[in-house]
Amino acid sequence: MLQFANYEKSTRKLDEDTYECLIYYNKETETKLLIEILSFGPMIKVVGNETFLRLIKERLMKQAAL
């Protein structure tokens, strides 16, 4: 959770090793948050906010094309 210390968030424990973290961010910090989330690789699952999910998919497709 330290990775997201700069953001307003709400976190709850779902089970022994799974947490749900709702992060509230400004449009201005969206790219920074995107990079921070992608740094977790397959250890994180993003649900919700379709616009943000689309940005993640676009970034991953660009990286795969390199």
All heavy atoms as TSV, in Angstrom:
chain	resi	resn	atom	element	x	y	z
A	1	MET	N	N	0.801	-1.198	0.000
A	1	MET	CA	C	0.000	0.000	0.000
A	1	MET	C	C	0.848	1.268	0.000
A	1	MET	O	O	0.356	2.326	-0.324
A	1	MET	CB	C	-0.927	0.009	1.228
A	1	MET	CG	C	-1.976	-1.075	1.222
A	1	MET	SD	S	-3.284	-0.815	0.029
A	1	MET	CE	C	-2.819	-1.838	-1.301
A	2	LEU	N	N	2.110	1.130	0.353
A	2	LEU	CA	C	2.979	2.305	0.332
A	2	LEU	C	C	3.096	2.905	-1.061
A	2	LEU	O	O	3.287	4.106	-1.210
A	2	LEU	CB	C	4.365	1.935	0.864
A	2	LEU	CG	C	4.440	1.656	2.359
A	2	LEU	CD1	C	5.845	1.204	2.738
A	2	LEU	CD2	C	4.028	2.851	3.162
A	3	GLN	N	N	2.995	2.064	-2.071
A	3	GLN	CA	C	3.087	2.529	-3.451
A	3	GLN	C	C	2.022	3.587	-3.755
A	3	GLN	O	O	2.229	4.479	-4.558
A	3	GLN	CB	C	2.917	1.338	-4.401
A	3	GLN	CG	C	3.108	1.651	-5.849
A	3	GLN	CD	C	4.565	1.632	-6.251
A	3	GLN	OE1	O	5.412	1.181	-5.509
A	3	GLN	NE2	N	4.845	2.126	-7.429
A	4	PHE	N	N	0.883	3.485	-3.090
A	4	PHE	CA	C	-0.236	4.376	-3.359
A	4	PHE	C	C	-0.489	5.359	-2.218
A	4	PHE	O	O	-1.599	5.879	-2.063
A	4	PHE	CB	C	-1.495	3.549	-3.639
A	4	PHE	CG	C	-1.308	2.557	-4.740
A	4	PHE	CD1	C	-1.333	1.201	-4.482
A	4	PHE	CD2	C	-1.073	2.976	-6.037
A	4	PHE	CE1	C	-1.153	0.277	-5.499
A	4	PHE	CE2	C	-0.887	2.062	-7.060
A	4	PHE	CZ	C	-0.914	0.711	-6.787
A	5	ALA	N	N	0.525	5.636	-1.431
A	5	ALA	CA	C	0.387	6.516	-0.262
A	5	ALA	C	C	-0.021	7.940	-0.641
A	5	ALA	O	O	-0.641	8.631	0.157
A	5	ALA	CB	C	1.684	6.535	0.530
A	6	ASN	N	N	0.304	8.371	-1.840
A	6	ASN	CA	C	0.000	9.737	-2.270
A	6	ASN	C	C	-1.438	9.917	-2.734
A	6	ASN	O	O	-1.838	11.029	-3.078
A	6	ASN	CB	C	0.937	10.164	-3.396
A	6	ASN	CG	C	2.362	10.255	-2.937
A	6	ASN	OD1	O	2.627	10.483	-1.767
A	6	ASN	ND2	N	3.291	10.067	-3.848
A	7	TYR	N	N	-2.199	8.836	-2.775
A	7	TYR	CA	C	-3.572	8.899	-3.284
A	7	TYR	C	C	-4.572	8.706	-2.158
A	7	TYR	O	O	-4.317	7.980	-1.195
A	7	TYR	CB	C	-3.802	7.795	-4.327
A	7	TYR	CG	C	-2.888	7.891	-5.509
A	7	TYR	CD1	C	-1.726	7.124	-5.580
A	7	TYR	CD2	C	-3.166	8.745	-6.565
A	7	TYR	CE1	C	-0.878	7.209	-6.666
A	7	TYR	CE2	C	-2.320	8.842	-7.655
A	7	TYR	CZ	C	-1.180	8.071	-7.695
A	7	TYR	OH	O	-0.341	8.159	-8.769
A	8	GLU	N	N	-5.720	9.336	-2.307
A	8	GLU	CA	C	-6.822	9.038	-1.400
A	8	GLU	C	C	-7.327	7.657	-1.790
A	8	GLU	O	O	-7.503	7.360	-2.977
A	8	GLU	CB	C	-7.934	10.076	-1.574
A	8	GLU	CG	C	-9.093	9.856	-0.656
A	8	GLU	CD	C	-10.216	10.853	-0.858
A	8	GLU	OE1	O	-10.003	11.873	-1.533
A	8	GLU	OE2	O	-11.299	10.578	-0.348
A	9	LYS	N	N	-7.532	6.794	-0.803
A	9	LYS	CA	C	-7.945	5.431	-1.123
A	9	LYS	C	C	-8.769	4.823	-0.001
A	9	LYS	O	O	-8.763	5.313	1.125
A	9	LYS	CB	C	-6.735	4.557	-1.406
A	9	LYS	CG	C	-5.777	4.414	-0.259
A	9	LYS	CD	C	-4.492	3.777	-0.719
A	9	LYS	CE	C	-3.372	3.981	0.253
A	9	LYS	NZ	N	-3.099	5.348	0.626
A	10	SER	N	N	-9.441	3.761	-0.331
A	10	SER	CA	C	-10.208	2.976	0.623
A	10	SER	C	C	-9.805	1.521	0.405
A	10	SER	O	O	-9.901	1.014	-0.714
A	10	SER	CB	C	-11.703	3.172	0.359
A	10	SER	OG	O	-12.454	2.293	1.143
A	11	THR	N	N	-9.349	0.858	1.464
A	11	THR	CA	C	-8.841	-0.508	1.332
A	11	THR	C	C	-9.584	-1.433	2.283
A	11	THR	O	O	-9.872	-1.062	3.412
A	11	THR	CB	C	-7.336	-0.552	1.657
A	11	THR	OG1	O	-6.659	0.383	0.830
A	11	THR	CG2	C	-6.752	-1.925	1.411
A	12	ARG	N	N	-9.879	-2.636	1.790
A	12	ARG	CA	C	-10.478	-3.641	2.676
A	12	ARG	C	C	-9.912	-5.017	2.326
A	12	ARG	O	O	-9.573	-5.293	1.174
A	12	ARG	CB	C	-11.997	-3.629	2.599
A	12	ARG	CG	C	-12.560	-4.122	1.301
A	12	ARG	CD	C	-14.083	-4.030	1.303
A	12	ARG	NE	N	-14.592	-4.446	0.009
A	12	ARG	CZ	C	-15.503	-5.388	-0.141
A	12	ARG	NH1	N	-16.020	-5.988	0.896
A	12	ARG	NH2	N	-15.911	-5.718	-1.351
A	13	LYS	N	N	-9.794	-5.850	3.336
A	13	LYS	CA	C	-9.256	-7.202	3.172
A	13	LYS	C	C	-10.389	-8.133	2.748
A	13	LYS	O	O	-11.425	-8.207	3.406
A	13	LYS	CB	C	-8.639	-7.667	4.482
A	13	LYS	CG	C	-7.872	-8.950	4.367
A	13	LYS	CD	C	-7.115	-9.236	5.660
A	13	LYS	CE	C	-6.243	-10.468	5.470
A	13	LYS	NZ	N	-5.393	-10.688	6.640
A	14	LEU	N	N	-10.183	-8.845	1.638
A	14	LEU	CA	C	-11.211	-9.752	1.136
A	14	LEU	C	C	-11.014	-11.166	1.659
A	14	LEU	O	O	-11.973	-11.866	1.954
A	14	LEU	CB	C	-11.213	-9.753	-0.394
A	14	LEU	CG	C	-11.506	-8.410	-1.059
A	14	LEU	CD1	C	-11.424	-8.536	-2.568
A	14	LEU	CD2	C	-12.854	-7.869	-0.633
A	15	ASP	N	N	-9.766	-11.614	1.719
A	15	ASP	CA	C	-9.435	-12.909	2.306
A	15	ASP	C	C	-7.984	-12.877	2.775
A	15	ASP	O	O	-7.390	-11.804	2.862
A	15	ASP	CB	C	-9.716	-14.068	1.340
A	15	ASP	CG	C	-8.917	-14.024	0.052
A	15	ASP	OD1	O	-7.730	-13.645	0.088
A	15	ASP	OD2	O	-9.458	-14.365	-1.002
A	16	GLU	N	N	-7.418	-14.030	3.053
A	16	GLU	CA	C	-6.083	-14.118	3.659
A	16	GLU	C	C	-5.018	-13.308	2.928
A	16	GLU	O	O	-4.190	-12.654	3.545
A	16	GLU	CB	C	-5.647	-15.587	3.734
A	16	GLU	CG	C	-4.336	-15.822	4.446
A	16	GLU	CD	C	-4.381	-15.436	5.918
A	16	GLU	OE1	O	-5.456	-15.519	6.533
A	16	GLU	OE2	O	-3.336	-15.048	6.445
A	17	ASP	N	N	-5.029	-13.335	1.601
A	17	ASP	CA	C	-3.983	-12.632	0.847
A	17	ASP	C	C	-4.522	-11.766	-0.286
A	17	ASP	O	O	-3.819	-11.477	-1.239
A	17	ASP	CB	C	-2.968	-13.638	0.307
A	17	ASP	CG	C	-3.590	-14.692	-0.591
A	17	ASP	OD1	O	-4.828	-14.762	-0.661
A	17	ASP	OD2	O	-2.836	-15.456	-1.215
A	18	THR	N	N	-5.779	-11.347	-0.180
A	18	THR	CA	C	-6.394	-10.517	-1.224
A	18	THR	C	C	-7.009	-9.268	-0.599
A	18	THR	O	O	-7.736	-9.354	0.385
A	18	THR	CB	C	-7.488	-11.298	-1.973
A	18	THR	OG1	O	-6.935	-12.513	-2.472
A	18	THR	CG2	C	-8.047	-10.490	-3.124
A	19	TYR	N	N	-6.690	-8.132	-1.213
A	19	TYR	CA	C	-7.224	-6.853	-0.756
A	19	TYR	C	C	-7.908	-6.140	-1.906
A	19	TYR	O	O	-7.533	-6.314	-3.059
A	19	TYR	CB	C	-6.099	-5.948	-0.238
A	19	TYR	CG	C	-5.469	-6.444	1.030
A	19	TYR	CD1	C	-4.471	-7.398	1.009
A	19	TYR	CD2	C	-5.880	-5.954	2.260
A	19	TYR	CE1	C	-3.885	-7.867	2.168
A	19	TYR	CE2	C	-5.312	-6.399	3.432
A	19	TYR	CZ	C	-4.313	-7.365	3.379
A	19	TYR	OH	O	-3.750	-7.813	4.537
A	20	GLU	N	N	-8.884	-5.332	-1.591
A	20	GLU	CA	C	-9.517	-4.456	-2.562
A	20	GLU	C	C	-9.143	-3.029	-2.184
A	20	GLU	O	O	-9.298	-2.626	-1.040
A	20	GLU	CB	C	-11.033	-4.619	-2.520
A	20	GLU	CG	C	-11.755	-3.674	-3.455
A	20	GLU	CD	C	-13.255	-3.789	-3.314
A	20	GLU	OE1	O	-13.793	-3.329	-2.277
A	20	GLU	OE2	O	-13.874	-4.359	-4.221
A	21	CYS	N	N	-8.625	-2.314	-3.150
A	21	CYS	CA	C	-8.182	-0.939	-2.900
A	21	CYS	C	C	-8.829	-0.030	-3.944
A	21	CYS	O	O	-8.568	-0.167	-5.139
A	21	CYS	CB	C	-6.661	-0.854	-2.978
A	21	CYS	SG	S	-6.019	0.773	-2.626
A	22	LEU	N	N	-9.684	0.869	-3.484
A	22	LEU	CA	C	-10.303	1.852	-4.370
A	22	LEU	C	C	-9.452	3.107	-4.295
A	22	LEU	O	O	-9.254	3.667	-3.219
A	22	LEU	CB	C	-11.727	2.160	-3.923
A	22	LEU	CG	C	-12.674	0.967	-3.837
A	22	LEU	CD1	C	-14.017	1.408	-3.260
A	22	LEU	CD2	C	-12.860	0.339	-5.191
A	23	ILE	N	N	-8.925	3.522	-5.438
A	23	ILE	CA	C	-8.021	4.671	-5.483
A	23	ILE	C	C	-8.729	5.826	-6.183
A	23	ILE	O	O	-9.269	5.669	-7.276
A	23	ILE	CB	C	-6.725	4.314	-6.226
A	23	ILE	CG1	C	-6.026	3.166	-5.512
A	23	ILE	CG2	C	-5.808	5.534	-6.334
A	23	ILE	CD1	C	-4.824	2.610	-6.248
A	24	TYR	N	N	-8.691	6.979	-5.539
A	24	TYR	CA	C	-9.279	8.187	-6.099
A	24	TYR	C	C	-8.131	9.070	-6.581
A	24	TYR	O	O	-7.184	9.316	-5.848
A	24	TYR	CB	C	-10.104	8.908	-5.027
A	24	TYR	CG	C	-11.114	7.988	-4.391
A	24	TYR	CD1	C	-10.833	7.354	-3.182
A	24	TYR	CD2	C	-12.336	7.727	-5.007
A	24	TYR	CE1	C	-11.756	6.482	-2.605
A	24	TYR	CE2	C	-13.259	6.861	-4.431
A	24	TYR	CZ	C	-12.952	6.245	-3.237
A	24	TYR	OH	O	-13.853	5.394	-2.663
A	25	TYR	N	N	-8.210	9.517	-7.818
A	25	TYR	CA	C	-7.103	10.276	-8.401
A	25	TYR	C	C	-7.627	11.381	-9.310
A	25	TYR	O	O	-8.763	11.334	-9.779
A	25	TYR	CB	C	-6.175	9.352	-9.187
A	25	TYR	CG	C	-6.831	8.700	-10.386
A	25	TYR	CD1	C	-6.747	9.291	-11.646
A	25	TYR	CD2	C	-7.546	7.517	-10.262
A	25	TYR	CE1	C	-7.354	8.704	-12.743
A	25	TYR	CE2	C	-8.154	6.925	-11.351
A	25	TYR	CZ	C	-8.061	7.525	-12.577
A	25	TYR	OH	O	-8.668	6.950	-13.664
A	26	ASN	N	N	-6.767	12.375	-9.545
A	26	ASN	CA	C	-7.067	13.443	-10.497
A	26	ASN	C	C	-6.679	12.983	-11.889
A	26	ASN	O	O	-5.761	12.190	-12.056
A	26	ASN	CB	C	-6.247	14.705	-10.185
A	26	ASN	CG	C	-6.607	15.298	-8.853
A	26	ASN	OD1	O	-7.695	15.089	-8.363
A	26	ASN	ND2	N	-5.684	16.030	-8.280
A	27	LYS	N	N	-7.323	13.511	-12.874
A	27	LYS	CA	C	-6.978	13.209	-14.269
A	27	LYS	C	C	-5.511	13.553	-14.537
A	27	LYS	O	O	-4.844	12.875	-15.307
A	27	LYS	CB	C	-7.907	14.013	-15.200
A	27	LYS	CG	C	-7.739	13.718	-16.644
A	27	LYS	CD	C	-8.350	12.388	-16.992
A	27	LYS	CE	C	-8.381	12.228	-18.502
A	27	LYS	NZ	N	-8.614	10.865	-18.902
A	28	GLU	N	N	-5.000	14.565	-13.846
A	28	GLU	CA	C	-3.610	14.998	-14.031
A	28	GLU	C	C	-2.602	13.941	-13.593
A	28	GLU	O	O	-1.485	13.901	-14.098
A	28	GLU	CB	C	-3.362	16.284	-13.244
A	28	GLU	CG	C	-4.244	17.425	-13.674
A	28	GLU	CD	C	-4.397	18.487	-12.601
A	28	GLU	OE1	O	-3.919	18.305	-11.470
A	28	GLU	OE2	O	-5.004	19.517	-12.911
A	29	THR	N	N	-2.983	13.075	-12.650
A	29	THR	CA	C	-2.059	12.052	-12.139
A	29	THR	C	C	-2.337	10.670	-12.720
A	29	THR	O	O	-1.752	9.683	-12.290
A	29	THR	CB	C	-2.131	11.969	-10.599
A	29	THR	OG1	O	-3.461	11.622	-10.220
A	29	THR	CG2	C	-1.706	13.274	-9.953
A	30	GLU	N	N	-3.210	10.602	-13.699
A	30	GLU	CA	C	-3.628	9.327	-14.269
A	30	GLU	C	C	-2.461	8.532	-14.863
A	30	GLU	O	O	-2.346	7.328	-14.621
A	30	GLU	CB	C	-4.700	9.559	-15.333
A	30	GLU	CG	C	-5.365	8.308	-15.816
A	30	GLU	CD	C	-6.550	8.634	-16.691
A	30	GLU	OE1	O	-6.368	9.293	-17.741
A	30	GLU	OE2	O	-7.673	8.264	-16.310
A	31	THR	N	N	-1.580	9.177	-15.619
A	31	THR	CA	C	-0.455	8.474	-16.235
A	31	THR	C	C	0.486	7.924	-15.177
A	31	THR	O	O	0.949	6.782	-15.283
A	31	THR	CB	C	0.308	9.405	-17.198
A	31	THR	OG1	O	-0.604	9.863	-18.199
A	31	THR	CG2	C	1.457	8.682	-17.860
A	32	LYS	N	N	0.749	8.707	-14.138
A	32	LYS	CA	C	1.619	8.248	-13.050
A	32	LYS	C	C	1.009	7.027	-12.361
A	32	LYS	O	O	1.697	6.034	-12.101
A	32	LYS	CB	C	1.835	9.377	-12.048
A	32	LYS	CG	C	2.759	9.022	-10.918
A	32	LYS	CD	C	2.969	10.236	-10.003
A	32	LYS	CE	C	3.965	9.915	-8.930
A	32	LYS	NZ	N	3.387	9.560	-7.678
A	33	LEU	N	N	-0.279	7.079	-12.080
A	33	LEU	CA	C	-0.962	5.949	-11.450
A	33	LEU	C	C	-0.929	4.729	-12.363
A	33	LEU	O	O	-0.685	3.609	-11.908
A	33	LEU	CB	C	-2.400	6.319	-11.105
A	33	LEU	CG	C	-3.249	5.215	-10.484
A	33	LEU	CD1	C	-2.643	4.735	-9.164
A	33	LEU	CD2	C	-4.677	5.696	-10.280
A	34	LEU	N	N	-1.146	4.931	-13.642
A	34	LEU	CA	C	-1.101	3.838	-14.616
A	34	LEU	C	C	0.241	3.125	-14.568
A	34	LEU	O	O	0.304	1.892	-14.489
A	34	LEU	CB	C	-1.366	4.394	-16.019
A	34	LEU	CG	C	-1.258	3.428	-17.183
A	34	LEU	CD1	C	-2.375	2.403	-17.135
A	34	LEU	CD2	C	-1.298	4.190	-18.490
A	35	ILE	N	N	1.320	3.865	-14.577
A	35	ILE	CA	C	2.664	3.286	-14.534
A	35	ILE	C	C	2.892	2.547	-13.216
A	35	ILE	O	O	3.450	1.445	-13.205
A	35	ILE	CB	C	3.726	4.380	-14.761
A	35	ILE	CG1	C	3.623	4.894	-16.193
A	35	ILE	CG2	C	5.127	3.872	-14.454
A	35	ILE	CD1	C	4.367	6.179	-16.456
A	36	GLU	N	N	2.441	3.132	-12.119
A	36	GLU	CA	C	2.604	2.486	-10.814
A	36	GLU	C	C	1.844	1.163	-10.760
A	36	GLU	O	O	2.350	0.161	-10.252
A	36	GLU	CB	C	2.139	3.412	-9.696
A	36	GLU	CG	C	3.066	4.585	-9.478
A	36	GLU	CD	C	2.551	5.591	-8.469
A	36	GLU	OE1	O	1.373	5.502	-8.063
A	36	GLU	OE2	O	3.339	6.462	-8.085
A	37	ILE	N	N	0.649	1.133	-11.296
A	37	ILE	CA	C	-0.146	-0.100	-11.299
A	37	ILE	C	C	0.492	-1.142	-12.204
A	37	ILE	O	O	0.604	-2.324	-11.839
A	37	ILE	CB	C	-1.602	0.187	-11.698
A	37	ILE	CG1	C	-2.293	0.898	-10.532
A	37	ILE	CG2	C	-2.340	-1.083	-12.079
A	37	ILE	CD1	C	-3.695	1.329	-10.777
A	38	LEU	N	N	0.954	-0.736	-13.372
A	38	LEU	CA	C	1.589	-1.686	-14.286
A	38	LEU	C	C	2.873	-2.273	-13.703
A	38	LEU	O	O	3.264	-3.387	-14.062
A	38	LEU	CB	C	1.871	-1.024	-15.634
A	38	LEU	CG	C	0.641	-0.760	-16.494
A	38	LEU	CD1	C	1.026	0.044	-17.729
A	38	LEU	CD2	C	-0.041	-2.051	-16.889
A	39	SER	N	N	3.512	-1.560	-12.791
A	39	SER	CA	C	4.755	-2.070	-12.191
A	39	SER	C	C	4.514	-3.319	-11.345
A	39	SER	O	O	5.447	-4.057	-11.061
A	39	SER	CB	C	5.419	-0.983	-11.340
A	39	SER	OG	O	4.715	-0.771	-10.138
A	40	PHE	N	N	3.269	-3.592	-10.981
A	40	PHE	CA	C	2.953	-4.789	-10.206
A	40	PHE	C	C	2.844	-6.036	-11.076
A	40	PHE	O	O	2.795	-7.154	-10.561
A	40	PHE	CB	C	1.646	-4.600	-9.428
A	40	PHE	CG	C	1.805	-3.773	-8.201
A	40	PHE	CD1	C	1.653	-2.399	-8.254
A	40	PHE	CD2	C	2.109	-4.356	-6.989
A	40	PHE	CE1	C	1.793	-1.621	-7.122
A	40	PHE	CE2	C	2.256	-3.595	-5.856
A	40	PHE	CZ	C	2.102	-2.219	-5.916
A	41	GLY	N	N	2.781	-5.863	-12.389
A	41	GLY	CA	C	2.682	-7.005	-13.295
A	41	GLY	C	C	1.441	-7.837	-12.999
A	41	GLY	O	O	0.374	-7.300	-12.710
A	42	PRO	N	N	1.583	-9.162	-13.031
A	42	PRO	CA	C	0.422	-10.035	-12.836
A	42	PRO	C	C	-0.029	-10.162	-11.375
A	42	PRO	O	O	-0.973	-10.877	-11.082
A	42	PRO	CB	C	0.909	-11.381	-13.365
A	42	PRO	CG	C	2.380	-11.345	-13.172
A	42	PRO	CD	C	2.787	-9.909	-13.390
A	43	MET	N	N	0.625	-9.455	-10.469
A	43	MET	CA	C	0.272	-9.533	-9.051
A	43	MET	C	C	-0.949	-8.691	-8.706
A	43	MET	O	O	-1.424	-8.718	-7.582
A	43	MET	CB	C	1.454	-9.063	-8.182
A	43	MET	CG	C	2.686	-9.901	-8.343
A	43	MET	SD	S	2.455	-11.577	-7.728
A	43	MET	CE	C	2.292	-11.251	-5.989
A	44	ILE	N	N	-1.460	-7.937	-9.688
A	44	ILE	CA	C	-2.576	-7.027	-9.423
A	44	ILE	C	C	-3.656	-7.232	-10.483
A	44	ILE	O	O	-3.362	-7.571	-11.625
A	44	ILE	CB	C	-2.083	-5.557	-9.407
A	44	ILE	CG1	C	-3.093	-4.642	-8.783
A	44	ILE	CG2	C	-1.716	-5.099	-10.799
A	44	ILE	CD1	C	-2.544	-3.262	-8.468
A	45	LYS	N	N	-4.899	-7.056	-10.063
A	45	LYS	CA	C	-6.023	-7.145	-10.995
A	45	LYS	C	C	-6.811	-5.847	-10.883
A	45	LYS	O	O	-7.207	-5.438	-9.792
A	45	LYS	CB	C	-6.924	-8.327	-10.630
A	45	LYS	CG	C	-8.120	-8.475	-11.534
A	45	LYS	CD	C	-8.958	-9.671	-11.129
A	45	LYS	CE	C	-10.158	-9.806	-12.037
A	45	LYS	NZ	N	-10.984	-10.967	-11.641
A	46	VAL	N	N	-7.020	-5.203	-12.013
A	46	VAL	CA	C	-7.759	-3.943	-12.037
A	46	VAL	C	C	-9.192	-4.241	-12.472
A	46	VAL	O	O	-9.411	-4.879	-13.492
A	46	VAL	CB	C	-7.106	-2.928	-13.007
A	46	VAL	CG1	C	-7.921	-1.657	-13.070
A	46	VAL	CG2	C	-5.678	-2.650	-12.589
A	47	VAL	N	N	-10.133	-3.783	-11.670
A	47	VAL	CA	C	-11.552	-3.947	-12.003
A	47	VAL	C	C	-12.206	-2.573	-11.919
A	47	VAL	O	O	-11.707	-1.674	-11.268
A	47	VAL	CB	C	-12.261	-4.938	-11.054
A	47	VAL	CG1	C	-11.691	-6.328	-11.186
A	47	VAL	CG2	C	-12.149	-4.490	-9.611
A	48	GLY	N	N	-13.309	-2.430	-12.598
A	48	GLY	CA	C	-14.009	-1.154	-12.548
A	48	GLY	C	C	-13.525	-0.189	-13.608
A	48	GLY	O	O	-12.934	-0.583	-14.598
A	49	ASN	N	N	-13.761	1.065	-13.411
A	49	ASN	CA	C	-13.431	2.182	-14.295
A	49	ASN	C	C	-12.976	1.755	-15.694
A	49	ASN	O	O	-11.808	1.525	-15.958
A	49	ASN	CB	C	-12.365	3.056	-13.649
A	49	ASN	CG	C	-12.237	4.389	-14.351
A	49	ASN	OD1	O	-12.294	4.465	-15.563
A	49	ASN	ND2	N	-12.045	5.432	-13.579
A	50	GLU	N	N	-13.921	1.649	-16.587
A	50	GLU	CA	C	-13.664	1.185	-17.959
A	50	GLU	C	C	-12.644	2.051	-18.696
A	50	GLU	O	O	-11.844	1.553	-19.477
A	50	GLU	CB	C	-14.968	1.114	-18.753
A	50	GLU	CG	C	-15.917	0.048	-18.267
A	50	GLU	CD	C	-15.334	-1.354	-18.387
A	50	GLU	OE1	O	-14.644	-1.652	-19.381
A	50	GLU	OE2	O	-15.558	-2.147	-17.458
A	51	THR	N	N	-12.660	3.339	-18.451
A	51	THR	CA	C	-11.709	4.233	-19.113
A	51	THR	C	C	-10.290	3.891	-18.702
A	51	THR	O	O	-9.386	3.808	-19.535
A	51	THR	CB	C	-12.019	5.707	-18.759
A	51	THR	OG1	O	-13.370	5.984	-19.113
A	51	THR	CG2	C	-11.088	6.655	-19.479
A	52	PHE	N	N	-10.070	3.666	-17.411
A	52	PHE	CA	C	-8.735	3.328	-16.918
A	52	PHE	C	C	-8.312	1.948	-17.422
A	52	PHE	O	O	-7.157	1.751	-17.804
A	52	PHE	CB	C	-8.696	3.386	-15.386
A	52	PHE	CG	C	-7.314	3.413	-14.835
A	52	PHE	CD1	C	-6.554	4.572	-14.899
A	52	PHE	CD2	C	-6.765	2.300	-14.240
A	52	PHE	CE1	C	-5.264	4.603	-14.396
A	52	PHE	CE2	C	-5.487	2.323	-13.724
A	52	PHE	CZ	C	-4.735	3.481	-13.807
A	53	LEU	N	N	-9.227	0.999	-17.465
A	53	LEU	CA	C	-8.921	-0.332	-18.002
A	53	LEU	C	C	-8.482	-0.238	-19.466
A	53	LEU	O	O	-7.550	-0.916	-19.896
A	53	LEU	CB	C	-10.135	-1.253	-17.883
A	53	LEU	CG	C	-10.444	-1.769	-16.492
A	53	LEU	CD1	C	-11.789	-2.491	-16.480
A	53	LEU	CD2	C	-9.353	-2.686	-16.006
A	54	ARG	N	N	-9.157	0.612	-20.233
A	54	ARG	CA	C	-8.792	0.803	-21.637
A	54	ARG	C	C	-7.378	1.362	-21.762
A	54	ARG	O	O	-6.594	0.934	-22.608
A	54	ARG	CB	C	-9.804	1.718	-22.339
A	54	ARG	CG	C	-9.617	1.750	-23.850
A	54	ARG	CD	C	-10.625	2.646	-24.558
A	54	ARG	NE	N	-10.291	4.048	-24.312
A	54	ARG	CZ	C	-11.008	4.887	-23.551
A	54	ARG	NH1	N	-12.116	4.477	-22.983
A	54	ARG	NH2	N	-10.628	6.130	-23.372
A	55	LEU	N	N	-7.018	2.305	-20.897
A	55	LEU	CA	C	-5.666	2.864	-20.909
A	55	LEU	C	C	-4.617	1.788	-20.606
A	55	LEU	O	O	-3.554	1.758	-21.230
A	55	LEU	CB	C	-5.542	4.000	-19.888
A	55	LEU	CG	C	-6.281	5.285	-20.203
A	55	LEU	CD1	C	-6.181	6.238	-19.020
A	55	LEU	CD2	C	-5.714	5.922	-21.458
A	56	ILE	N	N	-4.920	0.921	-19.661
A	56	ILE	CA	C	-4.000	-0.171	-19.327
A	56	ILE	C	C	-3.821	-1.084	-20.532
A	56	ILE	O	O	-2.697	-1.443	-20.896
A	56	ILE	CB	C	-4.501	-0.959	-18.098
A	56	ILE	CG1	C	-4.348	-0.107	-16.840
A	56	ILE	CG2	C	-3.757	-2.284	-17.954
A	56	ILE	CD1	C	-4.936	-0.724	-15.598
A	57	LYS	N	N	-4.918	-1.467	-21.151
A	57	LYS	CA	C	-4.852	-2.353	-22.316
A	57	LYS	C	C	-4.067	-1.711	-23.452
A	57	LYS	O	O	-3.242	-2.369	-24.102
A	57	LYS	CB	C	-6.256	-2.727	-22.786
A	57	LYS	CG	C	-6.972	-3.642	-21.820
A	57	LYS	CD	C	-8.411	-3.887	-22.253
A	57	LYS	CE	C	-9.147	-4.694	-21.213
A	57	LYS	NZ	N	-10.557	-4.898	-21.545
A	58	GLU	N	N	-4.296	-0.426	-23.709
A	58	GLU	CA	C	-3.564	0.270	-24.768
A	58	GLU	C	C	-2.070	0.289	-24.476
A	58	GLU	O	O	-1.251	0.049	-25.368
A	58	GLU	CB	C	-4.086	1.698	-24.925
A	58	GLU	CG	C	-5.459	1.781	-25.531
A	58	GLU	CD	C	-6.046	3.195	-25.493
A	58	GLU	OE1	O	-5.366	4.132	-25.017
A	58	GLU	OE2	O	-7.199	3.347	-25.928
A	59	ARG	N	N	-1.699	0.587	-23.236
A	59	ARG	CA	C	-0.284	0.641	-22.853
A	59	ARG	C	C	0.364	-0.736	-23.003
A	59	ARG	O	O	1.489	-0.852	-23.504
A	59	ARG	CB	C	-0.174	1.140	-21.414
A	59	ARG	CG	C	1.232	1.233	-20.870
A	59	ARG	CD	C	2.068	2.307	-21.548
A	59	ARG	NE	N	1.589	3.635	-21.336
A	59	ARG	CZ	C	2.183	4.539	-20.552
A	59	ARG	NH1	N	3.279	4.253	-19.922
A	59	ARG	NH2	N	1.667	5.739	-20.439
A	60	LEU	N	N	-0.338	-1.797	-22.601
A	60	LEU	CA	C	0.219	-3.137	-22.706
A	60	LEU	C	C	0.370	-3.565	-24.175
A	60	LEU	O	O	1.362	-4.212	-24.536
A	60	LEU	CB	C	-0.658	-4.138	-21.960
A	60	LEU	CG	C	-0.615	-4.024	-20.438
A	60	LEU	CD1	C	-1.670	-4.939	-19.810
A	60	LEU	CD2	C	0.763	-4.321	-19.906
A	61	MET	N	N	-0.582	-3.171	-25.020
A	61	MET	CA	C	-0.463	-3.508	-26.437
A	61	MET	C	C	0.713	-2.778	-27.072
A	61	MET	O	O	1.432	-3.336	-27.899
A	61	MET	CB	C	-1.774	-3.207	-27.172
A	61	MET	CG	C	-2.852	-4.175	-26.790
A	61	MET	SD	S	-4.440	-4.116	-27.673
A	61	MET	CE	C	-4.557	-2.541	-28.401
A	62	LYS	N	N	0.944	-1.526	-26.693
A	62	LYS	CA	C	2.094	-0.777	-27.206
A	62	LYS	C	C	3.399	-1.439	-26.780
A	62	LYS	O	O	4.325	-1.554	-27.578
A	62	LYS	CB	C	2.071	0.667	-26.691
A	62	LYS	CG	C	1.074	1.547	-27.370
A	62	LYS	CD	C	1.127	2.957	-26.791
A	62	LYS	CE	C	0.034	3.835	-27.347
A	62	LYS	NZ	N	0.046	5.184	-26.748
A	63	GLN	N	N	3.481	-1.876	-25.530
A	63	GLN	CA	C	4.683	-2.532	-25.035
A	63	GLN	C	C	4.921	-3.859	-25.748
A	63	GLN	O	O	6.051	-4.210	-26.065
A	63	GLN	CB	C	4.608	-2.743	-23.528
A	63	GLN	CG	C	4.740	-1.456	-22.749
A	63	GLN	CD	C	4.616	-1.670	-21.250
A	63	GLN	OE1	O	4.348	-2.768	-20.775
A	63	GLN	NE2	N	4.802	-0.595	-20.497
A	64	ALA	N	N	3.840	-4.608	-25.990
A	64	ALA	CA	C	3.971	-5.889	-26.675
A	64	ALA	C	C	4.419	-5.713	-28.116
A	64	ALA	O	O	5.105	-6.573	-28.667
A	64	ALA	CB	C	2.638	-6.638	-26.629
A	65	ALA	N	N	4.056	-4.589	-28.726
A	65	ALA	CA	C	4.430	-4.323	-30.122
A	65	ALA	C	C	5.902	-3.991	-30.283
A	65	ALA	O	O	6.445	-4.082	-31.376
A	65	ALA	CB	C	3.575	-3.190	-30.675
A	66	LEU	N	N	6.564	-3.598	-29.180
A	66	LEU	CA	C	7.980	-3.236	-29.268
A	66	LEU	C	C	8.779	-4.446	-29.475
A	66	LEU	O	O	9.413	-5.132	-29.392
A	66	LEU	CB	C	8.434	-2.484	-28.030
A	66	LEU	CG	C	7.773	-1.114	-27.849
A	66	LEU	CD1	C	8.229	-0.488	-26.533
A	66	LEU	CD2	C	8.118	-0.176	-28.982
